[in-house]
Amino acid sequence: MFNLFKKKPKIMKLDAQYRKLLAEAHKLSKINRKASDSKVVEANEILKQIESLQMQNKHSV
């Protein structure tokens, strides 16, 4: 019940944003290839952030 007010970890937020951008890129790939490519680039930048956070967590444990 009290989990409603807890913050999501940053990795989970970034993962949700990454998945959303990939879904948008997939939809745009049928309509506008250039816009789709830019969404994929944004998603890859977020993926790099996720990987760096995972490496930090791995080293801190």
Distance bins in CASP14 RR format, pairs under 12 A and 6 or more apart:
PFRMAT RR
TARGET T0000
AUTHOR 0000-0000-0000
RMODE 2
METHOD distances of the structure
MODEL  1
6 12 0 0 0 0 0 1 0 0 0 0 0
7 13 0 0 0 0 1 0 0 0 0 0 0
8 14 0 0 0 0 1 0 0 0 0 0 0
8 15 0 0 0 0 1 0 0 0 0 0 0
8 16 0 0 0 0 1 0 0 0 0 0 0
8 17 0 0 0 0 0 1 0 0 0 0 0
9 15 0 0 0 0 1 0 0 0 0 0 0
9 16 0 0 0 0 0 1 0 0 0 0 0
9 50 0 0 0 0 0 1 0 0 0 0 0
9 53 0 0 0 0 1 0 0 0 0 0 0
9 54 0 0 0 0 0 1 0 0 0 0 0
9 57 0 0 0 0 1 0 0 0 0 0 0
10 16 0 0 0 0 0 1 0 0 0 0 0
10 17 0 0 0 0 0 1 0 0 0 0 0
10 46 0 0 0 0 0 1 0 0 0 0 0
10 49 0 0 0 0 1 0 0 0 0 0 0
10 50 0 0 0 0 1 0 0 0 0 0 0
10 52 0 0 0 0 0 1 0 0 0 0 0
10 53 1 0 0 1 0 0 0 0 0 0 0
10 54 0 0 0 0 0 1 0 0 0 0 0
10 56 0 0 0 0 0 1 0 0 0 0 0
10 57 0 0 0 0 0 1 0 0 0 0 0
11 17 0 0 0 0 0 1 0 0 0 0 0
11 18 0 0 0 0 0 1 0 0 0 0 0
11 46 0 0 0 0 0 1 0 0 0 0 0
11 47 0 0 0 0 0 1 0 0 0 0 0
11 49 0 0 0 0 1 0 0 0 0 0 0
11 50 1 0 1 0 0 0 0 0 0 0 0
11 51 0 0 0 0 1 0 0 0 0 0 0
11 52 0 0 0 0 0 1 0 0 0 0 0
11 53 1 0 1 0 0 0 0 0 0 0 0
11 54 1 0 0 1 0 0 0 0 0 0 0
11 55 0 0 0 0 0 1 0 0 0 0 0
11 56 0 0 0 0 0 1 0 0 0 0 0
11 57 1 0 0 1 0 0 0 0 0 0 0
11 58 0 0 0 0 0 1 0 0 0 0 0
12 18 0 0 0 0 0 1 0 0 0 0 0
12 19 0 0 0 0 0 1 0 0 0 0 0
12 50 0 0 0 0 1 0 0 0 0 0 0
12 53 0 0 0 0 0 1 0 0 0 0 0
12 54 0 0 0 0 0 1 0 0 0 0 0
13 19 0 0 0 0 0 1 0 0 0 0 0
13 20 0 0 0 0 0 1 0 0 0 0 0
13 46 0 0 0 0 1 0 0 0 0 0 0
13 49 0 0 0 0 0 1 0 0 0 0 0
13 50 0 0 0 0 1 0 0 0 0 0 0
13 53 0 0 0 0 0 1 0 0 0 0 0
14 20 0 0 0 0 0 1 0 0 0 0 0
14 21 0 0 0 0 0 1 0 0 0 0 0
14 42 0 0 0 0 0 1 0 0 0 0 0
14 43 0 0 0 0 0 1 0 0 0 0 0
14 45 0 0 0 0 0 1 0 0 0 0 0
14 46 1 0 1 0 0 0 0 0 0 0 0
14 47 0 0 0 0 1 0 0 0 0 0 0
14 48 0 0 0 0 1 0 0 0 0 0 0
14 49 1 0 1 0 0 0 0 0 0 0 0
14 50 1 0 1 0 0 0 0 0 0 0 0
14 51 0 0 0 0 1 0 0 0 0 0 0
14 52 0 0 0 0 0 1 0 0 0 0 0
14 53 1 0 0 1 0 0 0 0 0 0 0
14 54 0 0 0 0 0 1 0 0 0 0 0
15 21 0 0 0 0 0 1 0 0 0 0 0
15 22 0 0 0 0 0 1 0 0 0 0 0
15 43 0 0 0 0 0 1 0 0 0 0 0
15 46 0 0 0 0 1 0 0 0 0 0 0
15 47 0 0 0 0 1 0 0 0 0 0 0
15 49 0 0 0 0 0 1 0 0 0 0 0
15 50 1 0 0 1 0 0 0 0 0 0 0
15 51 0 0 0 0 0 1 0 0 0 0 0
15 53 0 0 0 0 0 1 0 0 0 0 0
15 54 0 0 0 0 0 1 0 0 0 0 0
16 22 0 0 0 0 0 1 0 0 0 0 0
16 23 0 0 0 0 0 1 0 0 0 0 0
16 43 0 0 0 0 0 1 0 0 0 0 0
16 46 0 0 0 0 1 0 0 0 0 0 0
16 50 0 0 0 0 0 1 0 0 0 0 0
17 23 0 0 0 0 0 1 0 0 0 0 0
17 24 0 0 0 0 0 1 0 0 0 0 0
17 39 0 0 0 0 0 1 0 0 0 0 0
17 42 0 0 0 0 1 0 0 0 0 0 0
17 43 0 0 0 0 1 0 0 0 0 0 0
17 45 0 0 0 0 0 1 0 0 0 0 0
17 46 1 0 1 0 0 0 0 0 0 0 0
17 47 0 0 0 0 0 1 0 0 0 0 0
17 49 0 0 0 0 1 0 0 0 0 0 0
17 50 0 0 0 0 1 0 0 0 0 0 0
18 24 0 0 0 0 0 1 0 0 0 0 0
18 25 0 0 0 0 0 1 0 0 0 0 0
18 39 0 0 0 0 0 1 0 0 0 0 0
18 40 0 0 0 0 0 1 0 0 0 0 0
18 42 0 0 0 0 1 0 0 0 0 0 0
18 43 1 0 1 0 0 0 0 0 0 0 0
18 44 0 0 0 0 1 0 0 0 0 0 0
18 45 0 0 0 0 1 0 0 0 0 0 0
18 46 1 0 1 0 0 0 0 0 0 0 0
18 47 1 0 1 0 0 0 0 0 0 0 0
18 48 0 0 0 0 0 1 0 0 0 0 0
18 49 0 0 0 0 1 0 0 0 0 0 0
18 50 1 0 0 1 0 0 0 0 0 0 0
18 51 0 0 0 0 0 1 0 0 0 0 0
18 53 0 0 0 0 0 1 0 0 0 0 0
19 25 0 0 0 0 0 1 0 0 0 0 0
19 26 0 0 0 0 0 1 0 0 0 0 0
19 39 0 0 0 0 0 1 0 0 0 0 0
19 43 0 0 0 0 1 0 0 0 0 0 0
19 46 0 0 0 0 1 0 0 0 0 0 0
19 47 0 0 0 0 0 1 0 0 0 0 0
19 50 0 0 0 0 0 1 0 0 0 0 0
20 26 0 0 0 0 0 1 0 0 0 0 0
20 27 0 0 0 0 0 1 0 0 0 0 0
20 39 0 0 0 0 1 0 0 0 0 0 0
20 42 0 0 0 0 0 1 0 0 0 0 0
20 43 0 0 0 0 1 0 0 0 0 0 0
20 46 0 0 0 0 1 0 0 0 0 0 0
21 27 0 0 0 0 0 1 0 0 0 0 0
21 28 0 0 0 0 0 1 0 0 0 0 0
21 35 0 0 0 0 0 1 0 0 0 0 0
21 36 0 0 0 0 0 1 0 0 0 0 0
21 37 0 0 0 0 0 1 0 0 0 0 0
21 38 0 0 0 0 1 0 0 0 0 0 0
21 39 1 0 1 0 0 0 0 0 0 0 0
21 40 1 0 0 1 0 0 0 0 0 0 0
21 41 0 0 0 0 1 0 0 0 0 0 0
21 42 1 0 1 0 0 0 0 0 0 0 0
21 43 1 1 0 0 0 0 0 0 0 0 0
21 44 0 0 0 0 1 0 0 0 0 0 0
21 45 0 0 0 0 1 0 0 0 0 0 0
21 46 1 0 0 1 0 0 0 0 0 0 0
21 47 0 0 0 0 1 0 0 0 0 0 0
22 28 0 0 0 0 0 1 0 0 0 0 0
22 29 0 0 0 0 0 1 0 0 0 0 0
22 36 0 0 0 0 0 1 0 0 0 0 0
22 39 1 0 0 1 0 0 0 0 0 0 0
22 40 1 0 0 1 0 0 0 0 0 0 0
22 41 0 0 0 0 0 1 0 0 0 0 0
22 42 0 0 0 0 1 0 0 0 0 0 0
22 43 1 0 1 0 0 0 0 0 0 0 0
22 44 0 0 0 0 1 0 0 0 0 0 0
22 46 0 0 0 0 1 0 0 0 0 0 0
22 47 0 0 0 0 1 0 0 0 0 0 0
23 29 0 0 0 0 0 1 0 0 0 0 0
23 36 0 0 0 0 0 1 0 0 0 0 0
23 39 0 0 0 0 1 0 0 0 0 0 0
23 40 0 0 0 0 0 1 0 0 0 0 0
23 43 0 0 0 0 1 0 0 0 0 0 0
24 30 0 0 0 0 0 1 0 0 0 0 0
24 31 0 0 0 0 0 1 0 0 0 0 0
24 32 0 0 0 0 0 1 0 0 0 0 0
24 35 0 0 0 0 1 0 0 0 0 0 0
24 36 0 0 0 0 1 0 0 0 0 0 0
24 37 0 0 0 0 0 1 0 0 0 0 0
24 38 0 0 0 0 0 1 0 0 0 0 0
24 39 1 0 1 0 0 0 0 0 0 0 0
24 40 0 0 0 0 1 0 0 0 0 0 0
24 42 0 0 0 0 1 0 0 0 0 0 0
24 43 0 0 0 0 1 0 0 0 0 0 0
25 31 0 0 0 0 0 1 0 0 0 0 0
25 32 0 0 0 0 0 1 0 0 0 0 0
25 33 0 0 0 0 0 1 0 0 0 0 0
25 34 0 0 0 0 0 1 0 0 0 0 0
25 35 0 0 0 0 1 0 0 0 0 0 0
25 36 1 0 1 0 0 0 0 0 0 0 0
25 37 1 0 0 1 0 0 0 0 0 0 0
25 38 0 0 0 0 1 0 0 0 0 0 0
25 39 1 1 0 0 0 0 0 0 0 0 0
25 40 1 0 1 0 0 0 0 0 0 0 0
25 41 0 0 0 0 1 0 0 0 0 0 0
25 42 0 0 0 0 1 0 0 0 0 0 0
25 43 1 0 0 1 0 0 0 0 0 0 0
25 44 0 0 0 0 0 1 0 0 0 0 0
25 46 0 0 0 0 0 1 0 0 0 0 0
26 33 0 0 0 0 0 1 0 0 0 0 0
26 35 0 0 0 0 0 1 0 0 0 0 0
26 36 1 0 0 1 0 0 0 0 0 0 0
26 39 0 0 0 0 1 0 0 0 0 0 0
26 40 0 0 0 0 1 0 0 0 0 0 0
26 43 0 0 0 0 0 1 0 0 0 0 0
27 35 0 0 0 0 1 0 0 0 0 0 0
27 36 0 0 0 0 1 0 0 0 0 0 0
27 39 0 0 0 0 1 0 0 0 0 0 0
28 34 0 0 0 0 1 0 0 0 0 0 0
28 35 1 0 1 0 0 0 0 0 0 0 0
28 36 1 1 0 0 0 0 0 0 0 0 0
28 37 0 0 0 0 1 0 0 0 0 0 0
28 38 0 0 0 0 1 0 0 0 0 0 0
28 39 1 0 0 1 0 0 0 0 0 0 0
28 40 0 0 0 0 1 0 0 0 0 0 0
28 42 0 0 0 0 0 1 0 0 0 0 0
28 43 0 0 0 0 0 1 0 0 0 0 0
29 35 0 0 0 0 1 0 0 0 0 0 0
29 36 1 0 1 0 0 0 0 0 0 0 0
29 37 0 0 0 0 1 0 0 0 0 0 0
29 38 0 0 0 0 0 1 0 0 0 0 0
29 39 0 0 0 0 1 0 0 0 0 0 0
29 40 0 0 0 0 1 0 0 0 0 0 0
30 36 0 0 0 0 1 0 0 0 0 0 0
31 39 0 0 0 0 0 1 0 0 0 0 0
32 38 0 0 0 0 1 0 0 0 0 0 0
32 39 0 0 0 0 1 0 0 0 0 0 0
33 39 0 0 0 0 0 1 0 0 0 0 0
33 40 0 0 0 0 0 1 0 0 0 0 0
34 40 0 0 0 0 0 1 0 0 0 0 0
34 41 0 0 0 0 0 1 0 0 0 0 0
35 41 0 0 0 0 0 1 0 0 0 0 0
35 42 0 0 0 0 0 1 0 0 0 0 0
36 42 0 0 0 0 0 1 0 0 0 0 0
36 43 0 0 0 0 0 1 0 0 0 0 0
37 43 0 0 0 0 0 1 0 0 0 0 0
37 44 0 0 0 0 0 1 0 0 0 0 0
38 44 0 0 0 0 0 1 0 0 0 0 0
38 45 0 0 0 0 0 1 0 0 0 0 0
39 45 0 0 0 0 0 1 0 0 0 0 0
39 46 0 0 0 0 0 1 0 0 0 0 0
40 46 0 0 0 0 0 1 0 0 0 0 0
40 47 0 0 0 0 0 1 0 0 0 0 0
41 47 0 0 0 0 0 1 0 0 0 0 0
41 48 0 0 0 0 0 1 0 0 0 0 0
42 48 0 0 0 0 0 1 0 0 0 0 0
42 49 0 0 0 0 0 1 0 0 0 0 0
43 49 0 0 0 0 0 1 0 0 0 0 0
43 50 0 0 0 0 0 1 0 0 0 0 0
44 50 0 0 0 0 0 1 0 0 0 0 0
44 51 0 0 0 0 0 1 0 0 0 0 0
45 51 0 0 0 0 0 1 0 0 0 0 0
45 52 0 0 0 0 0 1 0 0 0 0 0
46 52 0 0 0 0 0 1 0 0 0 0 0
46 53 0 0 0 0 0 1 0 0 0 0 0
47 53 0 0 0 0 0 1 0 0 0 0 0
47 54 0 0 0 0 0 1 0 0 0 0 0
48 54 0 0 0 0 0 1 0 0 0 0 0
48 55 0 0 0 0 0 1 0 0 0 0 0
49 55 0 0 0 0 0 1 0 0 0 0 0
49 56 0 0 0 0 0 1 0 0 0 0 0
50 56 0 0 0 0 0 1 0 0 0 0 0
50 57 0 0 0 0 0 1 0 0 0 0 0
51 57 0 0 0 0 0 1 0 0 0 0 0
51 58 0 0 0 0 0 1 0 0 0 0 0
52 58 0 0 0 0 0 1 0 0 0 0 0
52 59 0 0 0 0 0 1 0 0 0 0 0
53 59 0 0 0 0 0 1 0 0 0 0 0
53 60 0 0 0 0 0 1 0 0 0 0 0
54 60 0 0 0 0 0 1 0 0 0 0 0
54 61 0 0 0 0 0 1 0 0 0 0 0
55 61 0 0 0 0 0 1 0 0 0 0 0
END
